[in-house]
Amino acid sequence: MKPKTEYFAGALTTLTLFAGSLGATGLRNRPTQESGKADRQVIATQNKFYCNSKALTAEERAHHKRLGDKLIRARKALVETEKGYEFQFSPSDVTLAELADWVTAESKCCPFFDFHIDLENQRKLICLRLTGEQGIKQFIREEFMLP
C-alpha cells in the first residue's frame, strides 16, 4: 500500500489534509485477538472506507496529485467540525474551480466522503468540508495524517 501522500500528496494532505493510497486500502489498524468487542466494532465501521485505485487514469491521478500538492501548500487553516474537518483557503491562492476539480476527482476514488465547498466572508475565504458516515473523522485523521 502506498501512502495517499503520493496520490494527491495527502488528499488534503493534499491539503496537508490528507494521505491515503493508490491501491485499495483499509485502515492500517486491524483487531488483534486481545481486542475487545468495542474495538472490533470500530474497526468494522472503519473498513467501509477505502480508496478505489482504478477510479482515475494515470493522467488524471497525476493532475489530481499536482492539485493536491498546491492545496497542501495553500491551506490557511484546519478546523475540526462535529462531523468531519474543514480546510480553509484564500481565493488569492486557490480558485474555486481548482478546488472543485480536486473534489470531482477525489469523489471518484473516495465516494464515501461528503464534500462541501463554501465561499464565505464576502468571497475572502474558500472552505472545503469533508464529512461522511460515522467513523469518517478517525479515517481522515489517520489516512490523511492530521494533527
N, C-alpha and C positions, 0 to 999 in steps of 0.2 A: 504494500500500500504506500503510495506516495502522498506526502502531506498536501493538502489543498493549497498550501502556500505556493507550490509550483503551479497549481491550477489557475488561480487568479490572485496569487500572492495573498492568499488568505481569504478569499471571497470577501469578506470585508476583513479578512486580513487583507482582503482586497481592500478592506477599509481599515487596516490593522484590525480590520474587522476580523477577517476570517482566515481559516486554514482547513483543508479537507482532503479530498483525494481525487486523483484522476481515474482510479478504479472504483468500482462499487465498494463502499466502505460501511462499516458499522462502527460503533464506538470501540475504542481500544480496550476498555474495561469489560471483562467478562466475569460472570459469577464463579466463585470457587465453591468447593463442596462445603466450606465453612460459612458461606454467605447465608444470611438469614432470609426469611421469606420476603421481607420488605426490600432487601437488596435485589432479589430476583425479579420482583415486580417492577422496580425502577429500570433494570436492565431490559426487561421485556418491552417496556414502554419505549425506551430509547432505541431499540433495534429497528423500529419502524423508520428511523431517519437514516437514509443512506443516499449517496450520490450516484446518478446514472452516468457512468463514464462514456457511454456511447451516444449521449444526447447531443453532443456538439462534434462537428468535424474538427480536424486538426487546425484548419484555418480559423474556424470560429473560436476554438479554445485559445489559440494564440492571441486573437483580438481581445477576447474576454480577459486574459491574463494581463495584457497591456492596460486595459481599462481598470482592472483591479489594482494594479500597481499604482496607477495615478490616484485612485480613490484612497488608497492607504496613505499616500503622501499628503493628500489634500484634506483629510479628515480633521475637523476642528475640535470636535467633542464626541464623546461616547456617553450615552445616558441609558441606564438600566430602567426599564419600564416594568409594569406589572406582568406583562405577557411576553416580553422579549427585550430587544435593545434598539435604541435609536442612534443613528450615525448622522452627525451634522456637518454640513459643508457650507462654504461661502460660494455664492454663484459666480464670483470672480475667479474661483479656482476650478470648479466643476460645473458643467452645464446640466440643465435638466435633461437634455437629450442624451448626454453621456450616461447619466445615472439610469435613465430609462433603458438604454441599450444594455447596460450591465445587468439590470433586473430581468430583462427579457431573456438573456442567455442563462442567467442563474436559475430562472424558473424552469428551464428545460431540464437541467441536470438535478435540481433540488426542488421538486414540485411540492414538497411538504411545507415549504416556507410560505407565509403570507407576507406580501410586500406592500408597504405603504409609503408613498412618496408625497411629501408636503412641501409647498413653497410658503414660507412664513415670514413674519416680521417685515412686511411690506417689501417682499422679494429680496430680503437681505440674508435669508437662511434657507438652505435646501436640506430637508431631513429625509432619511431613509429609515423606516422602522421595519424590523424583522420580527415576526411573531409566528405562532403556529399552535399546534396541539400541545397538551400537557407534556412536559419534558423538553420542550424546544429550547428553553433558556440554558439548561445544562448542556445540551448538544452544542449550542452556539459557543458557550464558554469554552468547552473542551475542544471542539473541532476547529474553532477559529482563534484559539489561544488568547482569549480576552483576559485582562487583569481581574 
